[in-house]
Amino acid sequence: MLVKKYMTEVVRIDNPVDSLYVLELKSAEKPFKFLPGQFLHLALDEYDPSLGWPESRCFSIQAQHGPDTIVLSFSAKGKFTTRMAQELKAGSPVMVKLPYGSLFQNSDASTSCVFIAGGTGITPFLSLFTDQAFAAYQRPRLYAGFRNNNYNLYDAYLLRANEINDGFEYRLKYEDKEGMLDIAEIFEREQPGSLFFLSGPPVMIASLRKYLETAGVDRRNIRTDDWE
């Protein structure tokens, strides 16, 4: 799928908790084309073809609301995302280019699939869970960890996933009450031949990958959303 540039407009930008934001963008030109699990490059400065693509940051595409509207989540931590939080408002123009990545491409839906996410790392998974292609997955499981209940903005997406695939099971864990995700506990519940998808902070991904590889999981059966 060819990467294309899109001029978009901010439909809404919400700040439901602390530094966590939800951004909805509408294409001003053509419908978005991407596959579940793919991501985009977002630029705040005006795009001038003679100067090349301006400074940008990658974001997982969380969901698509109709052919011309997409949603993503981000934490305002670094310089670029802090600028997003400060400058963006309804009606703001934003340039994006997409799609990038192949997280779920070439994966066998009939294989036992385990999805492990930390915080906003759940977002690339949601783009699959709310796509009709998710119906073909055989008993998929999600383990997601959040700082506390306020950081879980995704219940509606998970309910939609259950409507698409009634074999979908998920466990949510809140750090303030139950501690962090325990990969040993997760692995004990799953089949060694499962396909593991990991998404979250880089340190978390590295730790989970190391455990799975040490436990004997084939590297080809560990897929990560670690473009950051």
KERO-808724 format. One record per residue (C-alpha): x, z, y; residue number from 1. Coordinates in Angstrom, 1 decimal. Layout:
N
[node [X Z Y] NUM]
...
***
This chain:
228
[node [0.0 0.0 0.0] 1]
[node [1.5 -1.1 3.3] 2]
[node [2.2 1.5 6.0] 3]
[node [0.2 0.8 9.1] 4]
[node [0.1 2.3 12.6] 5]
[node [-3.2 3.7 13.9] 6]
[node [-4.2 4.8 17.4] 7]
[node [-6.5 7.8 16.9] 8]
[node [-8.5 10.2 19.0] 9]
[node [-8.8 14.0 18.4] 10]
[node [-12.3 14.8 17.4] 11]
[node [-11.6 18.5 17.2] 12]
[node [-8.8 21.0 17.0] 13]
[node [-9.7 24.4 15.8] 14]
[node [-7.6 27.6 15.6] 15]
[node [-9.5 29.8 13.1] 16]
[node [-6.7 32.3 12.5] 17]
[node [-3.4 33.2 14.1] 18]
[node [-1.2 30.1 14.3] 19]
[node [-3.2 28.0 11.8] 20]
[node [-4.9 24.9 13.1] 21]
[node [-7.3 22.3 11.8] 22]
[node [-7.1 18.9 13.3] 23]
[node [-9.6 16.1 12.9] 24]
[node [-8.6 12.5 14.0] 25]
[node [-10.7 9.4 14.3] 26]
[node [-9.2 5.9 14.2] 27]
[node [-9.9 3.9 17.3] 28]
[node [-9.1 0.6 15.5] 29]
[node [-9.5 0.2 11.8] 30]
[node [-10.5 2.3 8.7] 31]
[node [-7.8 4.5 7.2] 32]
[node [-6.4 3.3 3.9] 33]
[node [-4.5 5.8 1.7] 34]
[node [-4.5 7.4 -1.7] 35]
[node [-5.1 11.0 -2.6] 36]
[node [-2.0 13.1 -2.1] 37]
[node [-0.4 10.9 0.5] 38]
[node [0.8 11.9 3.9] 39]
[node [1.2 10.6 7.4] 40]
[node [3.6 10.6 10.3] 41]
[node [2.1 11.9 13.6] 42]
[node [3.6 11.3 17.0] 43]
[node [2.6 12.9 20.3] 44]
[node [4.3 10.6 22.7] 45]
[node [3.2 7.1 23.5] 46]
[node [4.4 4.4 21.0] 47]
[node [6.5 1.7 22.7] 48]
[node [7.4 -1.1 20.2] 49]
[node [10.6 -1.8 22.2] 50]
[node [11.8 1.7 21.7] 51]
[node [10.7 2.3 18.2] 52]
[node [8.6 5.0 16.7] 53]
[node [8.8 8.3 18.8] 54]
[node [9.6 11.7 17.5] 55]
[node [7.0 12.6 14.8] 56]
[node [6.2 15.0 12.0] 57]
[node [4.8 14.6 8.5] 58]
[node [1.4 16.1 7.5] 59]
[node [-0.5 16.0 4.3] 60]
[node [-3.9 14.3 4.6] 61]
[node [-6.3 17.0 3.7] 62]
[node [-9.6 15.1 3.6] 63]
[node [-11.3 11.9 4.7] 64]
[node [-14.7 12.2 6.5] 65]
[node [-15.9 8.6 6.3] 66]
[node [-13.7 5.6 6.5] 67]
[node [-12.3 6.3 10.0] 68]
[node [-11.9 10.1 10.2] 69]
[node [-9.3 12.3 8.6] 70]
[node [-8.5 16.0 8.6] 71]
[node [-5.2 17.9 8.3] 72]
[node [-4.1 21.5 8.7] 73]
[node [-0.9 22.8 10.4] 74]
[node [0.8 26.0 11.3] 75]
[node [2.2 26.2 14.9] 76]
[node [5.7 27.5 14.0] 77]
[node [8.3 25.0 15.2] 78]
[node [8.8 23.2 18.5] 79]
[node [6.7 20.1 17.5] 80]
[node [3.7 21.9 16.0] 81]
[node [3.7 24.4 18.9] 82]
[node [3.5 21.4 21.2] 83]
[node [0.6 20.1 19.2] 84]
[node [-1.3 23.4 19.5] 85]
[node [-0.7 23.5 23.3] 86]
[node [-1.3 19.9 24.2] 87]
[node [-4.0 18.5 21.8] 88]
[node [-7.7 18.8 22.7] 89]
[node [-10.8 16.8 21.9] 90]
[node [-10.3 13.3 23.2] 91]
[node [-6.5 13.3 23.2] 92]
[node [-4.9 10.1 22.0] 93]
[node [-2.6 10.4 19.0] 94]
[node [-0.6 7.8 17.1] 95]
[node [-0.2 8.1 13.4] 96]
[node [1.3 5.8 10.7] 97]
[node [0.4 6.0 7.0] 98]
[node [0.3 6.1 4.1] 99]
[node [3.5 7.7 2.5] 100]
[node [4.1 9.4 -0.8] 101]
[node [3.0 9.0 -4.4] 102]
[node [2.2 12.6 -5.5] 103]
[node [-0.6 11.6 -7.9] 104]
[node [0.3 8.0 -8.6] 105]
[node [1.4 7.2 -12.2] 106]
[node [-0.1 10.5 -13.5] 107]
[node [-2.3 10.6 -16.6] 108]
[node [-5.6 12.2 -15.8] 109]
[node [-6.1 12.9 -19.5] 110]
[node [-3.0 15.2 -19.4] 111]
[node [-3.5 18.9 -18.8] 112]
[node [-2.9 19.3 -15.1] 113]
[node [-2.0 22.5 -13.3] 114]
[node [-1.9 22.6 -9.5] 115]
[node [0.0 25.5 -7.8] 116]
[node [-0.3 25.9 -4.0] 117]
[node [0.9 28.3 -1.3] 118]
[node [-1.0 28.5 2.0] 119]
[node [-1.6 25.1 3.6] 120]
[node [0.2 23.6 0.6] 121]
[node [-3.2 23.3 -0.9] 122]
[node [-4.1 20.4 1.5] 123]
[node [-2.6 17.4 -0.4] 124]
[node [-4.5 18.7 -3.5] 125]
[node [-7.8 18.8 -1.6] 126]
[node [-7.5 15.1 -0.9] 127]
[node [-7.6 14.5 -4.7] 128]
[node [-10.1 17.2 -5.5] 129]
[node [-12.7 15.7 -3.1] 130]
[node [-12.1 12.1 -4.3] 131]
[node [-14.3 10.5 -7.0] 132]
[node [-11.1 9.8 -9.0] 133]
[node [-10.9 13.6 -9.7] 134]
[node [-13.9 13.2 -12.1] 135]
[node [-11.5 11.7 -14.7] 136]
[node [-9.2 14.7 -14.8] 137]
[node [-9.5 16.8 -18.0] 138]
[node [-9.9 20.5 -17.3] 139]
[node [-7.7 20.7 -14.2] 140]
[node [-6.7 24.1 -12.9] 141]
[node [-5.6 25.3 -9.5] 142]
[node [-3.7 28.5 -8.6] 143]
[node [-3.6 29.0 -4.8] 144]
[node [-2.1 31.9 -2.9] 145]
[node [-2.9 32.9 0.7] 146]
[node [-1.7 35.6 3.0] 147]
[node [-5.2 37.1 3.2] 148]
[node [-8.8 35.9 3.0] 149]
[node [-8.8 34.7 6.6] 150]
[node [-6.3 32.0 5.8] 151]
[node [-8.5 30.5 3.1] 152]
[node [-10.3 27.8 5.0] 153]
[node [-11.0 25.6 1.9] 154]
[node [-13.9 27.1 -0.1] 155]
[node [-16.2 24.2 0.9] 156]
[node [-13.6 21.7 -0.5] 157]
[node [-13.3 23.6 -3.8] 158]
[node [-17.1 23.7 -4.2] 159]
[node [-17.1 20.0 -3.7] 160]
[node [-14.4 19.6 -6.3] 161]
[node [-16.6 21.5 -8.8] 162]
[node [-19.5 19.1 -8.0] 163]
[node [-17.2 16.1 -8.8] 164]
[node [-15.6 17.7 -11.9] 165]
[node [-17.4 20.6 -13.5] 166]
[node [-14.4 21.3 -15.7] 167]
[node [-12.3 22.3 -12.7] 168]
[node [-11.2 25.9 -12.6] 169]
[node [-9.4 27.7 -9.8] 170]
[node [-7.9 31.1 -9.1] 171]
[node [-7.3 32.3 -5.6] 172]
[node [-4.9 35.2 -4.9] 173]
[node [-4.5 37.1 -1.6] 174]
[node [-1.1 38.5 -0.9] 175]
[node [-2.4 41.5 1.1] 176]
[node [-4.5 42.7 -2.0] 177]
[node [-2.9 41.2 -5.1] 178]
[node [0.6 40.2 -4.1] 179]
[node [2.1 36.7 -4.4] 180]
[node [1.5 34.1 -7.1] 181]
[node [3.2 35.0 -10.3] 182]
[node [4.6 31.9 -12.0] 183]
[node [5.3 33.7 -15.2] 184]
[node [1.7 34.8 -15.4] 185]
[node [0.5 31.3 -14.7] 186]
[node [2.8 29.7 -17.2] 187]
[node [1.7 32.0 -19.9] 188]
[node [-1.9 30.8 -19.5] 189]
[node [-1.0 27.1 -19.6] 190]
[node [0.3 24.7 -22.2] 191]
[node [4.0 23.8 -22.1] 192]
[node [3.2 20.1 -22.1] 193]
[node [1.1 20.4 -18.9] 194]
[node [1.8 18.4 -15.8] 195]
[node [2.6 20.8 -13.0] 196]
[node [2.0 19.9 -9.3] 197]
[node [3.6 22.2 -6.8] 198]
[node [3.0 22.4 -3.0] 199]
[node [3.9 25.0 -0.4] 200]
[node [6.9 26.3 1.5] 201]
[node [10.2 24.8 0.3] 202]
[node [11.5 28.2 -0.9] 203]
[node [8.4 28.7 -3.0] 204]
[node [8.6 25.2 -4.5] 205]
[node [12.3 25.7 -5.4] 206]
[node [11.5 29.0 -7.1] 207]
[node [8.6 27.7 -9.1] 208]
[node [10.5 24.6 -10.2] 209]
[node [13.5 26.6 -11.3] 210]
[node [11.3 28.9 -13.4] 211]
[node [9.4 26.0 -15.1] 212]
[node [12.6 24.1 -15.9] 213]
[node [14.2 27.3 -17.3] 214]
[node [11.0 27.8 -19.4] 215]
[node [11.5 24.3 -20.9] 216]
[node [9.1 22.2 -18.9] 217]
[node [10.4 18.6 -18.8] 218]
[node [11.4 17.7 -15.2] 219]
[node [9.2 14.6 -15.4] 220]
[node [6.2 16.9 -15.8] 221]
[node [7.0 18.7 -12.5] 222]
[node [5.7 16.9 -9.4] 223]
[node [6.3 18.4 -5.9] 224]
[node [4.9 17.8 -2.4] 225]
[node [8.2 18.6 -0.7] 226]
[node [8.7 15.9 1.9] 227]
[node [9.4 18.6 4.5] 228]
***
